[in-house]
Amino acid sequence: MPDSYDCIVIGSGPGGYVAAIRAAQLGLKTACVEKDTHGGRCLNYACIPAKTLLHAAEVYAEARDGAAELGVEIGSVSLNWAKVQERRESVRATLTGGVAGLFTRNGITYLNGEASLTAEGEVEIKGETPTTLGASNGIILATGSVAMSIPGVEFGGRILDTWGAWSLDELPARLAVVGAGASGSEIASAYARFGTEVILIEMLDQILPAEEPEMAKVVERTFKKQGIEVATGVRVENISASADSVSFNYGEQTATVDYLVIAGGRAPDVAALGLDLAGVEVGEDRKLVVDQRQMTTRAGIYAIGDLVGGPALAHKASEEGVLAVEAIAGLPTRPIDYGGIPGATFTHPQVASVGMTEAQATAAGHAIKLGKFKLGGVGAATVYGDGAGMIKLVVDAAYGEILGAHIVGNRACDMISELVNIRELEGGYQELARIIHPHPTISEAVLDAARSVDGWATHQ
């Protein structure tokens, strides 16, 4: 007879650990199975390491290039790469330890091992002591995703995935990044500010392809000022790696770099789950088929995060985990509005958005109005050196509903939440234009962006 739980979560990333905690809060006897360590890929190898190094790059670049302008005389500024990586590991350990502590405080059983589903709907755990677990209420699959390379190229040696880029034990002199989505652009942004020569290559016609084109252009201009070579509309070909370098072609050009980073996408991590045996259907996009409560085609088995459709974002996975658990517990649920999930890219400058781009809104048949405002128009932008950014609002022409909001600037990822909230509460740009914002702050630009829809921005 297998050990029995009310709810079993497979994977302890931001989707899995949040799901496990919510299940325990609702009184369900809960186990979480993880083949690696608390926090999954996000906390250990992706989001958190990336942002830790990006913050180090910001501080280093400001001390090296911007402090003197402020009257702060530092003297010689140098980078201790070993210390940077020690800091990354310290942050990782602190946060994964925090997740372990949350599990303990909430009475969640944590089991280390590789889990798979059985035909009976149970969970088998491989390890030193193989174990079978039963779940009377539900199982949540939260195993995340794995890096994909480009055809004919394998990761290894001088050819890195994103984790390989963030965990280098040396600061490279030259680096090429293939794929200018959020992950690739963040790597390029960090290493350029560390002093590395960076080539950022994207086969589509713009970097940050998911973002509003005007926002991407602002970032591209800033990248070029930072010394990043940006190549769009080209493919990387004829890759040849040696013991100490990588050579390749891109468009009509040839380059040799210390490392080549491939940040071209990710695929659901399902190889070990035994989906066929359990009768869990996978769609043509390789994502698991789920209903509006996150339940798969096998009753009692749910899937969240990178395993299912929608944007591959940690905060999206967390909310899907809450939704799945509340469905398992029999609570009333509300489907997730995927159009209301904000995107956040922590380049310098940052990019954040929610909802539709101008082109998407027009293609969907909306009659629209636009509000645009450059951050340099508000006083705080001069104070904080944030004048290169801008805000763009895409609104419904008839009722003023915010269909999309897009920000580029040093504080964009924090600023987007206000626009997400207005949109979620069904407010329009008219309400936003009357909300008093504190002065002097960069957020005042949101106020003027809303007022610019009707042509009365104060500082434009």
GIFEN-V776301 format. One record per backbone hydrogen bond with DSSP energy under -0.5 kcal/mol. CO is the residue of the C=O (numbers start at 1). NH is the residue of the N-H. E is the energy in kcal/mol with one decimal. If there is no record, write none. Layout:
# GIFEN-V776301
co:CO nh:NH e:E
co:CO nh:NH e:E
This chain:
# GIFEN-V776301
co:3 nh:134 e:-3.6
co:5 nh:136 e:-2.7
co:6 nh:137 e:-1.8
co:6 nh:138 e:-1.7
co:7 nh:31 e:-2.0
co:8 nh:140 e:-2.8
co:9 nh:11 e:-0.7
co:9 nh:33 e:-3.0
co:10 nh:142 e:-2.7
co:12 nh:39 e:-1.0
co:13 nh:17 e:-3.2
co:13 nh:18 e:-0.5
co:15 nh:19 e:-2.0
co:16 nh:20 e:-2.5
co:17 nh:21 e:-2.3
co:18 nh:22 e:-2.5
co:19 nh:23 e:-2.5
co:20 nh:24 e:-2.2
co:21 nh:25 e:-2.5
co:22 nh:26 e:-1.6
co:23 nh:28 e:-2.3
co:24 nh:27 e:-1.8
co:28 nh:30 e:-0.6
co:29 nh:6 e:-1.8
co:29 nh:7 e:-2.2
co:30 nh:109 e:-2.4
co:31 nh:9 e:-2.8
co:32 nh:111 e:-2.8
co:33 nh:11 e:-3.2
co:34 nh:113 e:-1.7
co:37 nh:40 e:-1.9
co:39 nh:43 e:-1.6
co:40 nh:44 e:-1.5
co:41 nh:45 e:-3.3
co:41 nh:46 e:-1.6
co:42 nh:46 e:-0.7
co:42 nh:48 e:-2.0
co:46 nh:50 e:-2.6
co:47 nh:51 e:-2.4
co:48 nh:52 e:-2.1
co:49 nh:53 e:-2.2
co:50 nh:54 e:-2.4
co:51 nh:55 e:-2.1
co:52 nh:56 e:-1.9
co:53 nh:57 e:-2.5
co:54 nh:58 e:-2.0
co:55 nh:59 e:-2.4
co:56 nh:60 e:-2.5
co:57 nh:61 e:-2.6
co:58 nh:62 e:-2.1
co:59 nh:63 e:-2.4
co:60 nh:64 e:-2.5
co:61 nh:65 e:-2.9
co:61 nh:66 e:-0.6
co:62 nh:66 e:-1.7
co:62 nh:67 e:-1.7
co:66 nh:70 e:-0.9
co:67 nh:70 e:-0.9
co:67 nh:72 e:-2.4
co:68 nh:71 e:-1.5
co:71 nh:73 e:-0.8
co:72 nh:74 e:-0.8
co:78 nh:80 e:-0.5
co:79 nh:81 e:-0.9
co:80 nh:84 e:-1.9
co:81 nh:85 e:-2.3
co:82 nh:86 e:-2.1
co:83 nh:87 e:-2.5
co:84 nh:88 e:-2.0
co:85 nh:89 e:-2.2
co:86 nh:90 e:-2.3
co:87 nh:91 e:-2.6
co:88 nh:92 e:-2.4
co:89 nh:93 e:-2.6
co:90 nh:94 e:-2.3
co:91 nh:95 e:-2.3
co:92 nh:96 e:-2.7
co:93 nh:97 e:-2.1
co:94 nh:98 e:-1.6
co:95 nh:99 e:-1.9
co:96 nh:100 e:-2.1
co:97 nh:101 e:-2.2
co:98 nh:102 e:-2.1
co:99 nh:103 e:-2.3
co:100 nh:104 e:-2.1
co:101 nh:105 e:-2.7
co:102 nh:106 e:-1.8
co:103 nh:108 e:-2.7
co:104 nh:107 e:-1.3
co:108 nh:110 e:-0.5
co:109 nh:32 e:-2.9
co:109 nh:111 e:-0.5
co:111 nh:34 e:-2.4
co:111 nh:113 e:-0.6
co:113 nh:115 e:-0.5
co:114 nh:126 e:-3.0
co:116 nh:124 e:-3.0
co:118 nh:121 e:-1.7
co:122 nh:118 e:-1.9
co:122 nh:124 e:-0.5
co:123 nh:133 e:-3.3
co:124 nh:116 e:-2.2
co:124 nh:126 e:-0.5
co:125 nh:131 e:-1.8
co:126 nh:114 e:-1.2
co:131 nh:125 e:-3.4
co:132 nh:3 e:-1.4
co:133 nh:123 e:-2.8
co:134 nh:5 e:-2.9
co:138 nh:8 e:-1.8
co:139 nh:141 e:-0.5
co:139 nh:302 e:-3.5
co:140 nh:10 e:-3.0
co:140 nh:142 e:-0.6
co:141 nh:304 e:-2.0
co:142 nh:13 e:-0.6
co:144 nh:269 e:-2.6
co:146 nh:267 e:-2.7
co:148 nh:264 e:-0.5
co:150 nh:153 e:-2.2
co:156 nh:159 e:-2.0
co:158 nh:160 e:-0.7
co:158 nh:260 e:-2.5
co:159 nh:156 e:-2.9
co:160 nh:262 e:-2.9
co:161 nh:165 e:-1.7
co:162 nh:166 e:-2.0
co:163 nh:167 e:-1.5
co:165 nh:168 e:-0.9
co:170 nh:172 e:-0.7
co:173 nh:197 e:-2.9
co:174 nh:258 e:-1.6
co:174 nh:259 e:-1.0
co:175 nh:199 e:-2.2
co:176 nh:261 e:-3.3
co:177 nh:179 e:-0.7
co:177 nh:201 e:-3.0
co:178 nh:263 e:-3.2
co:180 nh:208 e:-3.3
co:181 nh:185 e:-2.5
co:182 nh:186 e:-2.1
co:183 nh:187 e:-1.9
co:184 nh:188 e:-2.3
co:185 nh:189 e:-2.6
co:186 nh:190 e:-2.3
co:187 nh:191 e:-2.5
co:188 nh:192 e:-2.1
co:189 nh:193 e:-1.3
co:190 nh:194 e:-1.3
co:191 nh:195 e:-0.6
co:191 nh:196 e:-2.5
co:192 nh:195 e:-0.9
co:196 nh:198 e:-0.5
co:197 nh:175 e:-2.8
co:198 nh:229 e:-2.7
co:199 nh:177 e:-3.1
co:199 nh:201 e:-0.5
co:200 nh:231 e:-2.9
co:201 nh:179 e:-3.5
co:202 nh:233 e:-1.1
co:202 nh:234 e:-1.4
co:204 nh:233 e:-2.6
co:208 nh:211 e:-2.2
co:212 nh:215 e:-1.0
co:212 nh:216 e:-2.0
co:213 nh:217 e:-2.2
co:214 nh:218 e:-1.5
co:215 nh:219 e:-2.0
co:216 nh:220 e:-2.7
co:217 nh:221 e:-2.4
co:218 nh:222 e:-2.0
co:219 nh:223 e:-3.0
co:220 nh:224 e:-2.3
co:221 nh:225 e:-1.7
co:222 nh:226 e:-1.7
co:223 nh:228 e:-2.5
co:224 nh:227 e:-1.3
co:228 nh:230 e:-0.6
co:229 nh:200 e:-3.3
co:229 nh:231 e:-0.5
co:231 nh:202 e:-2.7
co:235 nh:237 e:-0.5
co:235 nh:251 e:-1.0
co:237 nh:249 e:-3.0
co:240 nh:247 e:-2.9
co:245 nh:242 e:-3.1
co:246 nh:257 e:-2.7
co:247 nh:240 e:-3.0
co:248 nh:255 e:-2.4
co:249 nh:237 e:-2.8
co:250 nh:253 e:-2.1
co:253 nh:250 e:-2.5
co:255 nh:248 e:-2.0
co:257 nh:246 e:-2.5
co:259 nh:176 e:-2.0
co:259 nh:261 e:-0.5
co:260 nh:160 e:-2.8
co:260 nh:262 e:-0.5
co:261 nh:178 e:-3.4
co:261 nh:263 e:-0.7
co:265 nh:148 e:-2.4
co:267 nh:146 e:-2.9
co:268 nh:270 e:-1.3
co:270 nh:273 e:-1.5
co:270 nh:274 e:-0.5
co:273 nh:117 e:-3.1
co:274 nh:278 e:-1.7
co:275 nh:279 e:-0.9
co:275 nh:280 e:-2.6
co:276 nh:279 e:-0.8
co:279 nh:281 e:-0.6
co:281 nh:289 e:-2.1
co:283 nh:286 e:-1.9
co:287 nh:283 e:-3.2
co:288 nh:290 e:-0.5
co:291 nh:294 e:-1.8
co:294 nh:303 e:-2.4
co:295 nh:291 e:-1.9
co:297 nh:299 e:-0.7
co:298 nh:301 e:-2.1
co:300 nh:139 e:-2.6
co:300 nh:302 e:-0.5
co:301 nh:296 e:-3.1
co:302 nh:141 e:-3.1
co:304 nh:307 e:-1.3
co:305 nh:308 e:-1.7
co:307 nh:288 e:-3.0
co:311 nh:313 e:-1.8
co:313 nh:317 e:-2.0
co:314 nh:318 e:-2.1
co:315 nh:319 e:-1.7
co:316 nh:320 e:-2.1
co:317 nh:321 e:-2.1
co:318 nh:322 e:-2.0
co:319 nh:323 e:-2.4
co:320 nh:324 e:-2.7
co:321 nh:325 e:-2.2
co:322 nh:326 e:-2.4
co:323 nh:327 e:-2.0
co:324 nh:328 e:-2.4
co:325 nh:329 e:-2.4
co:326 nh:331 e:-2.7
co:327 nh:330 e:-1.1
co:336 nh:338 e:-1.1
co:337 nh:340 e:-1.7
co:338 nh:341 e:-1.2
co:339 nh:355 e:-0.8
co:340 nh:342 e:-0.6
co:343 nh:353 e:-1.8
co:345 nh:347 e:-0.6
co:345 nh:351 e:-2.3
co:347 nh:349 e:-0.5
co:350 nh:409 e:-2.2
co:351 nh:345 e:-3.1
co:352 nh:407 e:-3.0
co:353 nh:343 e:-2.9
co:354 nh:405 e:-2.6
co:357 nh:361 e:-2.4
co:358 nh:362 e:-2.1
co:359 nh:363 e:-2.5
co:360 nh:364 e:-1.7
co:361 nh:366 e:-2.1
co:362 nh:365 e:-1.6
co:366 nh:368 e:-0.6
co:367 nh:397 e:-3.2
co:369 nh:395 e:-2.8
co:371 nh:393 e:-3.2
co:373 nh:391 e:-2.6
co:374 nh:377 e:-2.1
co:375 nh:378 e:-1.9
co:378 nh:381 e:-1.1
co:378 nh:382 e:-0.7
co:379 nh:382 e:-0.8
co:379 nh:383 e:-1.6
co:380 nh:384 e:-2.7
co:381 nh:385 e:-0.7
co:381 nh:386 e:-2.7
co:386 nh:389 e:-0.9
co:387 nh:376 e:-0.9
co:389 nh:375 e:-1.9
co:389 nh:376 e:-0.6
co:390 nh:408 e:-2.4
co:391 nh:373 e:-2.2
co:392 nh:406 e:-2.4
co:393 nh:371 e:-2.1
co:393 nh:395 e:-0.6
co:394 nh:403 e:-2.0
co:394 nh:404 e:-2.0
co:395 nh:369 e:-2.4
co:396 nh:400 e:-1.9
co:400 nh:429 e:-2.1
co:401 nh:396 e:-2.7
co:401 nh:403 e:-1.0
co:403 nh:356 e:-2.4
co:404 nh:394 e:-3.0
co:405 nh:354 e:-2.2
co:406 nh:392 e:-2.7
co:407 nh:352 e:-2.6
co:408 nh:390 e:-1.5
co:409 nh:350 e:-1.0
co:409 nh:412 e:-1.6
co:411 nh:414 e:-1.0
co:411 nh:415 e:-2.2
co:412 nh:416 e:-1.8
co:414 nh:417 e:-0.9
co:415 nh:418 e:-0.9
co:415 nh:419 e:-0.7
co:416 nh:420 e:-2.2
co:417 nh:421 e:-2.5
co:418 nh:422 e:-2.2
co:419 nh:423 e:-2.2
co:420 nh:424 e:-2.6
co:421 nh:425 e:-2.3
co:422 nh:427 e:-2.8
co:423 nh:426 e:-1.4
co:427 nh:402 e:-0.8
co:428 nh:432 e:-1.9
co:429 nh:433 e:-2.2
co:431 nh:434 e:-1.6
co:432 nh:435 e:-1.0
co:434 nh:436 e:-0.5
co:438 nh:441 e:-0.5
co:441 nh:444 e:-1.1
co:442 nh:445 e:-2.2
co:443 nh:446 e:-1.5
co:443 nh:447 e:-0.9
co:444 nh:448 e:-1.9
co:445 nh:449 e:-2.3
co:446 nh:450 e:-2.1
co:447 nh:451 e:-2.1
co:448 nh:452 e:-2.0
co:449 nh:453 e:-0.6
co:450 nh:453 e:-0.9
co:451 nh:454 e:-0.9
co:451 nh:456 e:-2.3
co:452 nh:455 e:-1.0
co:457 nh:460 e:-0.7
